[in-house]
Amino acid sequence: MRAVISKAEIESEVVSRFATAFKLPEKSPIAVVSTGILEVDSLTGGLPRGAITEIFGSASSGRTSLMISALVYATTHEEVCVLIDTNDTFDPNSAAKAGLNLDRLLWIRCAANVEHAFKATDLLLQGGGFGIVVLDIGDVVGTDARRIISSWWYRFRRVVENTPTALLVIAEDSCVRSCASLALRLNLEVDVWSSVSQTSDPEIFHGLSLVTPQPNTNPTHSNLISSMQLQVSLKKPVHLGAGEAQFHAQAQ
């Protein structure tokens, strides 16, 4: 009987018996759904399926524009989506003009009842089969949203994991906390306004009809927003690469 066994022989014997224990599990690529905005997709890779994405920002920060864009992409790629509209602020006419297929959208109106909105979200996630489920609490005051008990978010995260559904939470301030796999903060950088009426009497010059611009004497409340430049900041996950992107939203 040999008295000495080399280290190489011991390692060879262990590997031959327990080879699978030394193999690192391969990480499968995370399934995502596009936001429909190239700049945001380049920053985030898309909205992760089987996880919660939190989009937050103040009013007019672009959070609704980003939500509509994601729904437009999903509903025009044969996916059925859900919008839980807590405060009944969704405008289906504007969304349809933006390209959203309303035949593939389930719209739940909750008349400002937050409890009903969360129960509806839970029920629909349990049912499954949706590409994107949006919980819009953007018009709930930030301090109230942060008081929502964490057990709701943990429940949603558990229910949605290992499913093809992307749960999207729209809020004024960050409230999902650690249960969110992706968190984006939006800010308004530049807004462009146009007057309701900028016409004036034409002048004739070499046979061409020209319109001479006139000073805008309309009150400010009669102006319409034309377009916005928005900034999106990646708050989670944190990495050393680019953490911000800009995109434009055109008024419908």
Secondary structure, 3 states (H helix, E strand, C coil): CCCCCCHHHHHHHHHHHCHHHHCCCCCCCCCEECCCCHHHHHHHCCEECCEEEEEECCCCCCHHHHHHHHHHHHHCCCCCEEEEECCCCCCHHHHHHCCCCHHHEEEEECCCCHHHHHHHHHHHHHHCCCCEEEEEECCCCHHHHHCCCHHHHHHHHHHHCCCCCEEEEEECCCCCHHHCCEEEEEEEEEEEEEECCCCCCEEEECCEEEECCCCCCCCHHHEEEEEEEEEEEEEECCCCCCCEEEEEEECC
